[in-house]
Amino acid sequence: MIYRNPLKEISLKKYVGSRLTVAWLLLVVVFLVGILGYRLFSGYTWVDAIYMTVITITTIGFGEVQQLSPQEKILTSIYIICSIFFVGYAISVITEYILSKNNIGNLRAKKVKSKIDALKDHVIVCGFGRNGDQAVSKLLAYNKNFVIIDKDESVLEPLYDSGMLYIHGNATEDEVLKAAGIERASTLMCTLPGDADNVFIVLSAKQLNNDLKIISRATKESTTYKLKLAGADNVIMPDKIGGDHMASLVVTPDLVEFLGHLSVSRQEGSINIEEIAFANICTDGKEHAIKELDLRKKTGCTVIGYRDPDGNYSVNPDADMVIKKDSKLIFIGKPEQIEKLKATYKV
């Protein structure tokens, strides 16, 4: 995010707020100086001292409560000049604060829009509920650029000062998708709770960007086919995955527990599985057999999977298998071996 690691800038709201504090302090000091000055040096009563301070600062021009001596007139003149600058500054800051408070949402929206307009090959996440939140956490861990769309402003409020990019709107509307840069995006994730909304978004998105990779959530088995027909590349059913996982803990508990120790999250700092593209492994552009690359000797990692250019997967590929262009290899290893793998092939 854009901006996964934003610079620590002073926001407009904090900037104006700090100036507002200074302005109020100046007003208080000016009033106290005037009141104490007339009270101590001119012998006014507290009420008369307050009255003289007010008419002096506001330059109303009413007559003095009592005749001033030449020294008092000089001090009053200096006080008037100083108060004009201080009070004028305070009024300008307070006015700016009021205007900024009313327009800070517009200013924030313009800033976010300019950043979104600069994005390319980013991910659009439609819906920031439980699934959307989990997806965003993973994207953050992998430093992927993304834009969040949600129609519930209360859900977006925590994102205001986070540096994340978001749009307040309904993702089923084409204009909202365009505002998120769907023509330039690489992936769309539909995580809305309603299947009908997800189907509609997939249909609209595919019309706006035919090359877009679309991943959608579904709650019913019957919706999976409709989403695929609409143009979704992958359909995820969170409830089914959760149920399968719970049942697996009964049928094959040790296997599930072992798989649970395999981490693919960079956030945890203990990655055990990684995928490397052909271009990173075969930097010369030539196709090689797995055994020719001597991957285990170089990195300590083991090849456990192969994805061919057509998207078909092979588990535990043979050493004689030739790696084709636009393919990927999937590795497993200890965290330090995975780090060595990434450093070796510049991932």
Legacy VTK file of the C-alpha trace (Angstrom):
# vtk DataFile Version 3.0
C-alpha trace
ASCII
DATASET POLYDATA
POINTS 347 float
0.000 0.000 0.000
0.975 1.655 -1.227
1.994 1.918 1.012
2.499 -0.934 3.333
5.164 1.109 5.178
3.952 4.745 5.003
6.220 7.614 5.982
5.491 9.111 9.384
4.081 12.401 8.194
2.081 14.846 10.323
-1.486 14.542 9.169
-3.588 17.578 8.388
-5.804 16.913 11.369
-2.906 16.722 13.830
-1.201 19.713 12.253
-4.247 21.910 12.558
-4.953 20.556 16.036
-1.494 21.489 17.326
-1.785 25.001 15.903
-5.194 25.290 17.513
-3.676 24.523 20.907
-1.049 27.239 20.411
-3.758 29.696 19.335
-5.826 29.074 22.471
-2.757 29.422 24.658
-1.913 32.759 23.030
-5.447 34.024 23.650
-5.284 33.004 27.303
-1.854 34.622 27.749
-2.970 37.858 26.078
-6.033 38.071 28.330
-4.071 37.248 31.491
-1.369 39.813 30.690
-3.982 42.510 30.145
-6.035 41.657 33.226
-3.018 41.383 35.558
-1.421 44.471 34.043
-4.425 46.718 34.665
-4.974 45.169 38.068
-1.403 45.458 39.375
-0.048 48.552 37.594
-3.183 50.686 37.303
-4.959 49.548 40.452
-8.175 48.588 38.653
-10.678 46.271 40.236
-10.887 42.794 38.763
-14.090 43.657 36.908
-12.618 46.912 35.522
-9.387 45.118 34.581
-11.335 42.490 32.616
-13.440 45.214 30.978
-10.357 47.246 29.958
-8.666 44.125 28.586
-11.674 43.207 26.446
-12.195 46.696 24.938
-8.450 47.043 24.342
-8.017 43.689 22.580
-11.147 44.106 20.485
-10.245 47.760 19.705
-13.871 48.807 20.292
-12.787 52.291 21.344
-14.870 52.859 24.468
-13.434 55.322 27.012
-11.091 54.246 29.797
-12.499 53.421 33.215
-10.097 55.981 34.681
-7.529 58.381 33.287
-4.282 56.669 32.287
-0.868 58.058 33.096
1.692 58.573 30.292
3.486 55.356 31.264
0.199 53.440 31.275
-0.697 54.860 27.860
2.637 53.647 26.440
2.144 50.188 27.914
-1.445 50.094 26.637
-0.286 51.073 23.137
2.302 48.281 23.104
-0.312 45.885 24.442
-2.761 46.862 21.657
-0.160 46.278 18.924
0.883 42.892 20.340
-2.683 41.767 20.911
-3.639 42.623 17.317
-1.038 40.156 15.999
-1.701 37.444 18.574
-5.501 37.608 18.414
-5.419 37.859 14.624
-3.270 34.736 14.425
-5.544 32.880 16.851
-8.687 33.798 14.900
-7.125 32.655 11.600
-6.086 29.298 13.121
-9.493 28.702 14.687
-11.190 29.527 11.380
-8.840 27.163 9.553
-9.622 24.421 12.070
-13.372 24.825 11.582
-13.016 24.696 7.797
-10.620 21.736 7.963
-12.951 19.843 10.293
-15.744 20.216 7.757
-13.612 19.304 4.752
-11.132 16.812 6.179
-13.118 13.915 4.708
-12.917 15.440 1.229
-9.203 16.122 1.604
-8.596 12.556 2.742
-10.640 11.163 -0.140
-8.661 13.229 -2.677
-5.377 12.012 -1.220
-6.493 8.378 -1.359
-7.795 8.800 -4.925
-4.470 10.154 -6.159
-2.679 7.111 -4.708
-5.193 4.684 -6.215
-4.817 6.335 -9.628
-1.078 5.590 -9.459
-1.588 1.855 -8.814
-1.112 -0.894 -11.386
-1.426 -4.697 -11.111
-2.946 -4.292 -7.670
-5.591 -6.334 -5.841
-9.136 -5.117 -5.196
-10.838 -6.532 -2.104
-14.616 -6.187 -2.169
-15.940 -6.337 1.368
-13.980 -5.847 4.584
-15.678 -8.368 6.844
-14.018 -11.357 8.492
-12.835 -12.918 5.223
-11.786 -9.580 3.766
-9.825 -8.746 6.892
-7.959 -12.061 6.742
-7.215 -11.560 3.044
-5.862 -8.065 3.670
-3.608 -9.358 6.467
-2.047 -11.839 4.054
-1.644 -9.195 1.335
0.069 -6.904 3.823
2.444 -9.691 4.820
3.447 -10.148 1.178
3.663 -6.396 0.460
0.950 -6.528 -2.187
-0.751 -3.337 -3.301
-4.493 -3.427 -2.710
-7.649 -1.325 -2.494
-10.532 -2.122 -0.153
-14.158 -1.441 -1.124
-16.929 -1.455 1.464
-20.244 0.367 1.741
-20.209 0.416 5.557
-18.327 3.552 6.613
-17.993 2.339 10.207
-15.954 -0.620 8.935
-13.583 1.725 7.101
-13.082 4.146 10.009
-10.159 2.160 11.526
-8.366 2.442 8.159
-8.370 6.251 8.055
-4.904 6.636 9.583
-3.493 3.210 8.703
-2.093 4.041 5.269
-4.353 1.480 3.580
-6.246 2.477 0.472
-10.017 2.190 0.569
-13.180 3.370 -1.171
-16.499 3.927 0.547
-19.084 2.595 -1.873
-21.011 -0.378 -3.179
-18.776 -2.764 -5.119
-21.751 -3.856 -7.254
-21.634 -0.454 -8.987
-19.357 -0.099 -12.013
-18.303 3.436 -11.085
-17.018 2.248 -7.711
-15.005 -0.540 -9.356
-13.567 1.945 -11.837
-12.634 4.278 -8.992
-10.669 1.371 -7.489
-8.727 1.079 -10.761
-10.205 -2.183 -11.961
-8.942 -1.605 -15.509
-5.367 -1.648 -14.169
-5.835 -4.288 -11.439
-4.484 -7.842 -11.632
-6.828 -9.548 -9.155
-10.290 -9.073 -7.689
-11.377 -10.706 -4.425
-15.108 -10.875 -3.671
-15.614 -11.505 0.039
-19.159 -10.220 0.492
-21.479 -12.423 2.579
-24.197 -12.473 -0.104
-23.687 -14.858 -3.030
-25.910 -12.772 -5.299
-23.739 -9.700 -4.724
-20.582 -11.670 -5.450
-22.016 -13.060 -8.700
-23.044 -9.564 -9.792
-19.591 -8.147 -8.997
-17.858 -10.946 -10.912
-20.040 -10.305 -13.970
-19.385 -6.569 -13.872
-15.661 -6.944 -13.225
-15.169 -9.365 -16.106
-16.808 -6.869 -18.458
-14.534 -4.069 -17.252
-11.320 -6.122 -17.336
-11.354 -9.437 -19.135
-7.780 -10.274 -18.056
-8.639 -9.894 -14.377
-8.069 -12.877 -12.089
-11.141 -13.219 -9.884
-11.372 -15.045 -6.568
-14.787 -15.170 -4.948
-16.351 -16.397 -1.746
-19.475 -18.568 -1.826
-21.792 -19.797 0.899
-23.744 -22.391 -1.143
-22.508 -25.238 -3.309
-24.984 -24.269 -6.033
-23.435 -20.806 -6.306
-20.013 -22.184 -7.190
-21.070 -23.090 -10.719
-22.725 -19.695 -11.236
-19.625 -17.851 -10.096
-17.450 -19.945 -12.404
-19.856 -19.294 -15.249
-19.781 -15.563 -14.487
-15.997 -15.546 -14.784
-14.516 -16.393 -11.369
-11.209 -18.258 -11.577
-11.399 -19.619 -8.037
-14.338 -20.053 -5.677
-13.780 -20.476 -1.943
-16.341 -21.786 0.523
-15.122 -20.806 4.020
-17.770 -22.870 5.814
-16.884 -25.988 3.835
-13.163 -25.508 4.462
-13.810 -25.086 8.180
-16.011 -28.182 8.301
-13.516 -30.290 6.382
-10.753 -29.173 8.724
-12.758 -30.104 11.821
-13.603 -33.534 10.383
-9.951 -34.104 9.428
-8.961 -33.491 13.032
-11.105 -36.515 13.896
-10.054 -38.787 11.014
-6.346 -37.901 10.646
-5.446 -35.692 13.627
-1.668 -36.161 13.459
-1.541 -35.367 9.751
-3.625 -32.203 10.210
-1.485 -31.116 13.140
1.649 -31.615 11.061
0.219 -29.607 8.187
-0.695 -26.900 10.687
2.994 -26.513 11.459
3.707 -25.724 7.814
3.543 -21.961 7.535
3.149 -19.936 4.355
2.665 -16.621 6.170
5.537 -14.166 6.080
3.941 -12.413 9.022
4.925 -15.291 11.294
8.523 -15.252 10.086
8.600 -19.060 9.800
7.787 -19.924 6.216
8.056 -23.624 5.345
6.536 -23.562 1.856
7.348 -21.283 -1.065
6.686 -21.152 -4.809
9.286 -19.995 -7.341
8.551 -19.096 -10.960
10.461 -20.498 -13.955
11.988 -17.094 -14.725
13.652 -16.967 -11.301
14.969 -20.531 -11.408
16.087 -20.723 -15.057
17.578 -17.271 -15.490
19.089 -18.265 -18.846
15.580 -18.789 -20.236
16.275 -22.417 -21.139
14.160 -25.339 -19.955
15.959 -27.749 -17.622
15.157 -30.984 -15.823
14.775 -30.675 -12.054
17.832 -32.869 -11.402
20.016 -30.621 -13.583
19.350 -27.637 -11.327
20.557 -29.401 -8.163
18.088 -27.375 -6.097
18.337 -29.361 -2.882
22.132 -29.101 -2.756
22.025 -25.349 -3.347
19.257 -24.466 -0.900
18.398 -27.526 1.214
14.762 -27.294 0.079
12.812 -30.132 -1.491
10.557 -29.823 -4.538
7.115 -31.114 -3.590
5.010 -29.740 -6.423
5.028 -28.518 -9.997
2.522 -26.280 -11.791
2.707 -26.466 -15.584
1.916 -23.519 -17.911
-1.689 -24.772 -18.297
-2.299 -24.638 -14.557
-2.143 -28.396 -13.910
-0.378 -29.565 -10.759
1.934 -32.510 -10.163
2.706 -33.668 -6.635
6.248 -34.872 -5.896
7.461 -34.478 -9.512
10.168 -36.807 -10.855
13.735 -35.561 -11.026
13.664 -36.065 -14.806
10.692 -33.681 -15.219
11.591 -30.721 -17.422
10.543 -27.333 -16.117
8.620 -25.496 -18.836
8.434 -21.758 -19.363
5.668 -19.989 -17.398
5.612 -22.850 -14.888
6.290 -22.852 -11.132
7.964 -25.122 -8.612
6.703 -25.522 -5.048
9.287 -26.083 -2.326
9.240 -27.226 1.302
11.969 -26.675 3.849
12.976 -25.182 7.159
12.505 -21.413 7.537
16.243 -20.760 7.142
16.314 -22.954 4.024
13.374 -21.093 2.533
15.158 -17.798 3.208
18.253 -19.173 1.465
16.060 -20.299 -1.437
14.577 -16.811 -1.833
18.000 -15.178 -1.609
19.493 -17.575 -4.164
16.773 -17.041 -6.737
16.073 -13.389 -5.844
12.410 -13.823 -4.955
LINES 1 348
347 0 1 2 3 4 5 6 7 8 9 10 11 12 13 14 15 16 17 18 19 20 21 22 23 24 25 26 27 28 29 30 31 32 33 34 35 36 37 38 39 40 41 42 43 44 45 46 47 48 49 50 51 52 53 54 55 56 57 58 59 60 61 62 63 64 65 66 67 68 69 70 71 72 73 74 75 76 77 78 79 80 81 82 83 84 85 86 87 88 89 90 91 92 93 94 95 96 97 98 99 100 101 102 103 104 105 106 107 108 109 110 111 112 113 114 115 116 117 118 119 120 121 122 123 124 125 126 127 128 129 130 131 132 133 134 135 136 137 138 139 140 141 142 143 144 145 146 147 148 149 150 151 152 153 154 155 156 157 158 159 160 161 162 163 164 165 166 167 168 169 170 171 172 173 174 175 176 177 178 179 180 181 182 183 184 185 186 187 188 189 190 191 192 193 194 195 196 197 198 199 200 201 202 203 204 205 206 207 208 209 210 211 212 213 214 215 216 217 218 219 220 221 222 223 224 225 226 227 228 229 230 231 232 233 234 235 236 237 238 239 240 241 242 243 244 245 246 247 248 249 250 251 252 253 254 255 256 257 258 259 260 261 262 263 264 265 266 267 268 269 270 271 272 273 274 275 276 277 278 279 280 281 282 283 284 285 286 287 288 289 290 291 292 293 294 295 296 297 298 299 300 301 302 303 304 305 306 307 308 309 310 311 312 313 314 315 316 317 318 319 320 321 322 323 324 325 326 327 328 329 330 331 332 333 334 335 336 337 338 339 340 341 342 343 344 345 346
